[in-house]
Amino acid sequence: MSERPGLILGTAGHIDHGKSSLIKALTGTDPDRLEEEKRRGITIELGFAQLQLPDNTTMGVVDVPGHERFVRQMISGSTGVDIALLCVAADDGIMPQTIEHLAVLQLLAIGHCVVAVTKADLVDEDWLNLVVEEVRNHLASTPYAGSPVIPTSSKSGLGFEELKESLVATAARYRGRQQGAVMRLPIDRVFTIKGSGTVVTGTLWSGTVAPDDEVEILPCKKTARVKSVQLHGLPSEKAHSGNRVALNLGGMTTEEVRPGDFLAKPQAISPTDRFDASFHYLDPTRRWKALESGSRIRLAHGTREVLGRILFIGSAAALKPGDRAYVQVRLEEPLAVSRNDRFIVRSYSPVAVIGGGFVLRSHPRRKTNLAEDELSLLESLEQGDTAGIIQKAAALRKTPFTLGDLSSDAEVGEVAAGKELDRLTGTGALAVIKAASGPPYYASPKILRSALARIENLLIGFHGENPEQPGLSKGDLLQRFDKGIDPQAFDALVLEAQKLGKAYAEGGMVSHPKAGARLRLAEAQAGAALLELLRAGSATPPLVWDLLKEAGTSPGVGQRALNALEKQGAVVRINKDIYYEKGAFDELAQKVRGFLGSCQRASAADLKEAMGISRKHAIPLLEYLDSTCVTRREGDERVLARPAK
């Protein structure tokens, strides 16, 4: 069994135009599986078969219902189809669902079509020629002009060889759809096989899937393990995009995964309740009615249909049949859509296909009144202009961003986005900001200059309002700058400001280099004066308030200077009012150890006399020695908490 990307053939056409009979005659498989389908003679659910062509290639076949009540199933089955097999009965000609199904094929961008004029044995040659001509004339106004139109009969086999040769030729011209690397599969069937468990089937849109792969079920976000993979009923070690596959999922019940759900690589897709899109109001049923912005709709994507509203981007209030527009679709349930995904829109009531299009942005802001540069980005997305998409998406970013940010925002792969970012930084259109760790950030030179100037101005303003404060925390500065910016991006900006001499950061505090330098000099000078006074005070230093006053420094500067001296180990903080120079403290502590070492225990009064200091200094010092486990208080006396060295 070939594991290469395959082709899917999908039927289309009005009810009772011989789609299922033709597939059965071509493949030997009856796509109508249900008892009700056989009893009523109509297709209700999707049917599947495998077609062997004369050149030995194989096509998966999806047979869809033709009844107007089952257009939703038809749309579901057409997702992932590569070549359409349109069936038009010779005794009927083109009918309403012929037109509606053709519109679905066109809106899903199915690029190739082969037409089988079925039941040719029921009409005479003249009538048959008229129907063939009618089909060709109708196709002339569609993307399928010039498609092969072949009279066939499922009973006699008329036209089968020509039909198969046309399919071979069409398949040879097929160039494939643009597919991503991420595994994505819309589920069209779910059932249980005894002894195996839950099985899901669908057409693999992109990527690959193999046994033991982990997959995520969307939109519920549950995960499951793939136990086995089958292609056309045979086991496979790996399935590639474009194939119909069956996956046996471990740990899942048929209640947890349903038709209409989406399988994808875990965390690759985030379901969304809105998206921006390019929309074509096709109006195939010729209602000749304008479509108003805000209309309630039924939106089909993959194998799921949900309700929502369609809003036109810009000033247009309504669209005439045939018009195209940028729209934002707002959904009542989340969908697992990605950029370039095709969708079909049906009117809410009466239900009919009215148009469709493709996704441009899957997670936009809830906004339809776009500025010129935002509309320009949509134009590049519609045209598939990767360079333009990256340039315009980068220009819309008002704060620094990473490659991952831009790739996610523009829905462009990181490799392609990275190449364009390299080119833009090479030309100077973007500046690179190195972060302390992690990936680099990017910003336009204008935005970078503005951000750095704002940081500098905020720091200068802060120092002007708080002349004795050394700076403010990075978190406070971030709140003043823009609380909406990513903290890591802000860290990169602060680092860049440091490099350019616009900021100074140390220990989580940020200051302006000039204002901070003056304050740091004042603190250093105050520290020297305070240390000298503490040395002079020796065993009986001044209390803090008197100490600061004697040093001629303000409380703020003086306290920060004392804190710095304590951190350096030059002084010891006994309590909020008393500091000792380290040498003087060590000498007093040694006197206490020596006294207790000789007499085992002593009162506070005895220890005060041993140290030769007043009670005002002795009691706080003894309490400090208790707290640092030099001494231990027992009643009114103290003992050594640990042996003297």
BARO-125829 format. One record per residue (C-alpha): y, z, x. Coordinates in steps of 0.2 Angstrom, whole numbers, plus 2048, in hexadecimal, padded with zeros to 3 digits. Example, Ala and Ser with C-alpha at 12.3 -4.5 7.8 and 13.67 -1.06 7.14 Angstrom:
BEGIN
7EA82783E/7FB824844/
***
This chain:
BEGIN
800800800/8117FB807/81D80980A/82C7FE80D/83A7FD801/8347F47F1/83B7EA7E3/83C7EF7D1/83B7E37C3/8427E97B2/8417E17A1/84F7DF795/8517D7784/8527D9771/8447E2768/8347D8764/8397CB771/8287CC77A/82D7D7789/81E7E2789/8127D4785/8197CA793/8177D879F/8057DB799/8017C979B/8087C87AD/8017D87B4/7F27DD7A9/7FA7ED7A5/8007F2794/8117FB797/810802785/807813788/80A81C778/7FF81B768/80F81A75E/81580B768/804802765/804806753/816800750/8167F275C/8267F7764/82A7FF775/832811774/830818785/831810796/82180779C/81C8037AD/8117F77B6/80E7EE7C7/8117DB7C9/8087D17D7/8117C17DB/80A7B17E3/8117B67F4/8077C67F3/8167D17F2/8167DE7E4/8247E47D8/8247F37CE/8287EF7BC/8327FA7AF/8307F479D/83E7FB792/8407FC77F/84A7EF776/84E7F8766/8607FD764/85B80F761/85480F772/86280877D/863819785/85181778C/855805791/86480B79B/8598187A3/84B80C7A7/8587FF7AF/85E80C7BC/8578077CC/8527F57C6/8547E77D3/8507D87C9/8527D67B6/8457CD7AC/84F7C879C/8447C478D/84B7B977F/83F7B4771/83F7A176D/83E7A475B/84D7B075B/8597AB769/8667B776F/8677C7765/8727D7765/8677E0771/8667D177C/8797D277E/8797E5780/86B7E578D/8747D7797/8847E2797/8797F179E/8727E67AC/8837E07B1/88B7F17B0/87D7F87BB/8807EA7C8/86F7E37C7/8727D37D0/8637C87CC/85C7C27BB/84E7B77B6/84D7B27A3/83D7B079A/83E7A7789/82F7AF781/8247A9772/828797777/81779376E/81F79775D/82D78A75D/82E77775F/83576F76F/84676B768/84977D762/842784773/84F77977C/85D77F771/859791775/85778E787/869786787/87079477C/8697A078A/871796798/88279578F/8827A878C/87E7AC79E/88C7A07A4/8997AE7A0/88F7BC7A9/88A7BF7BB/8797B77B7/8807A57B5/8737997BC/8647A57BB/85379D7B8/84F79B7A5/83C7987A2/833795792/8237A0791/8157A5786/80B7B5788/7FD7AE77E/7FB79D787/8027A2798/80F794796/81C7957A4/8147A47AD/81279B7BE/8247957BD/82A7A67B9/8207AE7C7/8277A17D3/8397A57CD/8367B77D0/8307B47E1/83F7A97E5/84B7B67DD/8437C47E7/8457BA7F7/8587B97F4/8597CB7F0/8637D47FE/8617E67F8/86D7F37F2/8777FE7FE/86D80E7FF/87081E807/865829812/864837806/8558387FB/85A8367E8/84E8327D9/8538337C7/8448397BD/83E82E7AE/82D8367AB/8268487AC/81484C7A8/8058577AE/7F58527B6/7E785F7B5/7E38667C6/7F385F7CE/8018667C4/81285E7BF/81584C7C4/8268437C2/8298307C4/8398267C7/8408187D2/84581F7E3/85881B7E4/85A81F7F7/852827806/84082B807/834838801/82383F808/81784D805/81D85E809/82F859807/83A8657FE/84485E7F0/8528657E4/8528637D2/86385F7CB/86D8657C2/8638757C1/8628767D4/85087D7D5/8468777E4/8348717E5/82886B7F2/8218597F1/80E85B7F1/80A8497F1/8118387EF/80A8287E6/8108167E6/80980C7D8/7FB8197D5/7F681A7E7/7F98287F3/807825800/80D82F810/81F82A80D/8288207FF/838817803/8478127F8/8448047EB/83380A7E6/82C8117D6/8248227DB/81A8307D4/81D8417DC/8128507D9/81D85F7DA/8178707DF/81C8807D5/8258777C7/8208767B5/8258687A8/8318757A1/83B8767B1/83C8647B5/8408577A7/8438447A6/8558417AA/85584E7B8/8598487C9/84F84C7D9/85984C7EA/8588537FB/85D8657FA/8708697FA/8748567FD/87C8547EC/8878607E2/88685C7CF/8988597C8/8A085A7B7/8AC84C7BB/8AF83D7C6/8BB82F7C9/8B481E7C6/8B880B7C5/8B58077B2/8B27F67A9/8B57F6797/8A97E8793/8A77EA780/8977DF77F/8957E276C/8A67DB769/8AD7E975F/8BE7E3765/8C57F4765/8D07FC772/8C980B77C/8D481977C/8D682678A/8CE836786/8C082E77B/8B083777A/8A282D781/88F82E786/88D82B798/87C8257A0/8798287B2/8688267BA/85C82C7AC/8678387A3/875836796/882843793/892844788/8A3844790/8B483D78F/8BC82E798/8CE83079E/8D88227A5/8E08257B6/8F28207B5/8FD81C7A6/8F281179C/8EE81878B/8E180C786/8D67FD78C/8D37ED784/8C27E5785/8BF7DD796/8CB7E979F/8C77F37AE/8CF8037B3/8CE8137BE/8C88217B4/8C38337B5/8B38387AB/8B284A7A6/8A084F7A1/89A85C795/88B85F7A1/88A85D7B4/88284D7BB/87C84A7CD/88783B7D0/88C8347E1/8988277E7/8948157E2/88781B7D4/8878107C5/8898167B4/8898107A2/895815794/890815782/89C819774/89A82A76B/899823759/893816754/888816764/88980676E/88B801780/89E7FE784/89F7FE797/89B8067A7/8A08067B9/89D80F7CA/8A18207D1/8B08217DD/8B18347E0/8A58407DA/8AF8507DC/8C184C7D8/8CF8587D3/8D18587C0/8DF84C7C0/8E383B7B9/8F68397BE/8F38347D0/9008307DD/9018207E6/8F78257F5/8E982C7EA/8E881C7E0/8E78137F1/8D881D7F6/8CF8187E6/8D38067EA/8CA8087FB/8BC8117F3/8BA8037E6/8BA7F67F4/8AE8007FF/8BB7FF80E/8B480D819/8C280D825/8CF80D817/8C681B80E/8C682681D/8D9822821/8DF825810/8D483580D/8DA83C81E/8EC838819/8EA842808/8E4852812/8F385E813/8EA86A81E/8DF86782E/8CD86182A/8BC85F833/8B184F833/8A6858826/8B585B81B/8BA84981B/8A9842819/8A584D80A/8B684A802/8B6837805/8A3836802/8A182C812/89282F81E/89783A82D/89382C83A/89E81F831/8AC82C82E/8AA832840/8AD821848/8BD81F83D/8C3830842/8C182C854/8CA81C852/8D9824849/8DA832856/8D9825864/8E881C85C/8F282C85A/8F182B847/8E883C846/8E984B852/8DA855857/8DB868856/8CE871860/8C7881858/8C1890861/8AF88C85B/8A887F850/8AD86D84D/8BF867851/8CC865843/8D7856840/8E8854838/8F6847838/90384A846/91084D838/90585A82F/901862840/913863845/91886A834/90A877834/90E87D846/92087E842/91D889832/91289583C/920897849/92D89983C/9228A6833/9208B0843/9338B0847/9378B5835/92B8C3836/9328CA847/9438C883F/93F8D3831/9338DF83B/93B8E084C/9308EF852/9208E784C/9168DE859/9108D184D/9058CF83D/8F38CD83A/8EC8BB83A/8E68BE828/8F88C3823/8FF8B482C/8F38A9822/8F88B0812/90A8AC816/90689B81D/8FB89480E/8ED89E807/8E488E801/8E1888813/8CF88A81A/8D089A826/8C7891834/8D3882833/8E188F834/8D9897843/8D988684B/8EC884847/8F089684F/8E689185E/8F0881860/90088A85D/8FB89686C/8F8887877/90A880873/912891876/917893863/90C8A2860/9038B086A/8F38B8863/8EA8C7869/8DE8D3861/8DF8CB850/8F28CD850/8FE8BE852/9108BE858/91D8B285E/91C8B1871/92F8B5874/9318C3867/9208CA86C/9238C987E/9338D387C/92A8E0872/91B8E187E/9288E488C/9308F2882/91F8F987F/91A8F8891/92A901896/92890E889/91691188F/91B9148A0/92992089B/91D92A88F/90F92B89C/91C9328A9/92193F89C/90F944898/90C9468AB/91B9518AC/91695B89D/90495D8A5/8FB96B89B/90996D88E/90F95C88A/91D95987D/91895686B/918944866/92994485D/93194D86C/928941878/92F931870/94093886F/94093E881/93A92C886/94892487C/93C919872/93A915860/92B91C856/92390B853/925905865/92091686C/911919862/90A907866/90D90C879/90391C877/8F591286E/8F590687D/8F5914889/8E691D880/8DD90C880/8DF90B892/8D991C895/8E992389C/8EC93088F/8E193A883/8E693C870/8E394E86B/8EA94B859/8F9942851/90594E85A/8FE95186B/8F9945879/8F494A88B/8F594089B/8E293D89F/8E39478B0/8EB9568A7/8DE956899/8CF9558A5/8D69648AE/8D796E89E/8C6969898/8BE96E8A9/8C697F8A8/8BE981897/8AD97C89D/8AF9878AC/8B39968A2/8A6994895/8999908A3/89C9A28AA/89E9AC89B/8939A288E/89F9A4880/8B19A887D/8BE9A986F/8CD99D86D/8D89AA874/8CD9AC884/8CD999887/8E0998884/8E29A4892/8D699B89D/8DF98B89B/8F099489D/8F898B88E/90099087D/8F799186D/901982867/8F7977874/8E7981876/8E1981864/8E396E861/8DB96B873/8CC97686E/8CA96D85E/8CA95D867/8BC963873/8B2969864/8B395785C/8AE94F86D/89F95B86F/8A696387E/8A6974875/89E97B865/8A698885A/89B996855/8A49A2849/8B49A7853/8AD9A2864/8A999386D/89A98E878/89797E883/88F971878/887969887/88496F899/89396E8A5/8929608B2/
***
